C-alpha cells in the first residue's frame, strides 16, 4: 500500500509578524527583546532521556537560538528525549519573539532528527 507524502512547509515567521506583531518586541544586541518573554531560566536546562541524544539536541538548540552574545541555551527550559520523540520547552511566551524562537528550534531539530516527532512548547503559552 502506498501512502501519500505530505510536505511540510514552514512559514517565514519574521516576515509574518514583521510590523504586525504585538509591537512589544525588537531585536536587541542580546537577542529578541520582548516584554512577554519569561527571561532566562534560573538553572541549567532539565535533560530527560538518553544523555548523548539530549546533549545533541541541546547543542543544536544552542546554535539555532543563539543571538549576538547570548548562548541559545538561555531560552531552553527542558529537553525530553524518548524513542521516536523529542519535546523542548522554551522560556518564552507565544507572542512574536516566542514564535520566532520556537520556529527556529523546530527547524533545527527537523534537520537533526529527520525521523522523529518534534514538539516545541513555550512555557508562557
C-alpha positions as CSV (number, residue, x, y, z in Angstrom):
1,X,0.0,0.0,0.0
2,X,1.4,3.4,-1.0
3,X,1.0,6.2,1.5
4,X,0.6,9.9,0.4
5,X,3.5,12.2,1.3
6,X,2.5,15.5,2.8
7,X,5.3,18.1,2.5
8,X,5.7,20.4,5.5
9,X,6.5,23.9,4.5
10,X,7.3,26.4,7.2
11,X,6.0,29.9,7.4
12,X,8.6,32.8,7.5
13,X,7.8,33.9,11.0
14,X,10.0,37.1,10.8
15,X,8.1,38.2,7.7
16,X,4.7,37.2,9.0
17,X,4.9,39.1,12.3
18,X,7.2,41.9,11.0
19,X,5.2,45.1,11.7
20,X,2.1,43.1,12.6
21,X,3.1,41.6,16.0
22,X,2.3,43.0,19.4
23,X,4.7,45.9,19.0
24,X,6.4,44.9,22.2
25,X,9.4,43.1,20.6
26,X,12.5,44.2,19.0
27,X,15.9,42.6,18.2
28,X,18.4,43.7,20.8
29,X,22.1,43.0,21.0
30,X,21.5,40.1,23.4
31,X,18.7,38.5,21.3
32,X,15.0,39.1,21.0
33,X,13.8,41.6,23.5
34,X,10.2,41.1,24.3
35,X,8.3,42.1,27.4
36,X,6.4,38.8,27.1
37,X,9.4,36.5,27.3
38,X,9.8,34.9,30.6
39,X,13.5,35.5,30.6
40,X,16.4,33.1,31.3
41,X,15.8,30.0,33.4
42,X,17.3,30.1,36.8
43,X,19.1,26.7,36.5
44,X,20.6,24.6,33.7
45,X,18.1,23.1,31.3
46,X,16.5,19.9,32.5
47,X,17.5,17.0,30.3
48,X,15.5,13.8,30.3
49,X,16.2,10.7,28.3
50,X,19.4,9.2,26.8
51,X,22.2,11.7,27.7
52,X,24.0,11.7,24.4
53,X,20.8,12.3,22.4
54,X,19.6,15.0,24.8
55,X,23.1,16.7,24.6
56,X,22.9,16.6,20.8
57,X,19.5,18.3,20.9
58,X,20.7,20.9,23.4
59,X,23.8,21.6,21.2
60,X,21.6,22.1,18.1
61,X,19.3,24.4,20.0
62,X,22.3,26.4,21.3
63,X,23.4,27.1,17.8
64,X,19.9,27.8,16.4
65,X,18.7,30.1,19.2
66,X,21.9,31.9,19.9
67,X,21.7,35.6,19.2
68,X,24.6,38.1,19.4
69,X,26.5,37.3,22.6
70,X,23.7,35.2,24.1
71,X,24.0,31.4,24.1
72,X,20.9,29.7,22.7
73,X,20.5,27.5,25.8
74,X,19.4,30.7,27.6
75,X,16.0,30.0,26.2
76,X,15.8,26.3,26.9
77,X,13.9,25.2,30.0
78,X,13.9,21.4,29.3
79,X,14.6,18.7,26.7
80,X,12.9,15.4,26.9
81,X,14.1,12.6,24.5
82,X,12.0,9.4,24.1
83,X,12.1,6.7,21.4
84,X,10.9,8.5,18.2
85,X,10.0,11.7,20.0
86,X,11.6,14.9,21.3
87,X,9.9,17.6,23.4
88,X,11.5,21.0,24.0
89,X,10.2,23.7,26.3
90,X,11.4,27.3,25.8
91,X,11.1,30.1,28.3
92,X,9.1,32.4,26.2
93,X,5.5,33.5,25.6
94,X,3.7,32.6,22.4
95,X,3.9,36.2,21.0
96,X,6.4,37.5,18.5
97,X,9.8,36.6,19.9
98,X,8.4,33.3,21.2
99,X,7.0,32.4,17.8
100,X,10.4,33.1,16.1
101,X,12.3,31.1,18.8
102,X,10.0,28.1,18.6
103,X,10.2,28.1,14.8
104,X,14.0,28.3,14.8
105,X,14.1,25.5,17.4
106,X,11.7,23.3,15.3
107,X,13.6,23.8,12.1
108,X,17.0,23.0,13.7
109,X,15.6,19.8,15.3
110,X,13.9,18.8,12.0
111,X,17.3,18.9,10.3
112,X,19.0,17.0,13.1
113,X,16.2,14.4,13.7
114,X,14.6,13.6,10.4
115,X,12.6,10.6,11.6
116,X,11.4,11.9,14.9
117,X,8.2,13.5,16.2
118,X,9.3,17.0,17.4
119,X,7.3,19.1,19.9
120,X,8.4,22.6,20.8
121,X,6.3,24.2,23.6
122,X,6.6,27.7,25.1
123,X,6.5,27.9,28.9
124,X,4.4,31.0,28.7
125,X,1.8,29.6,26.3
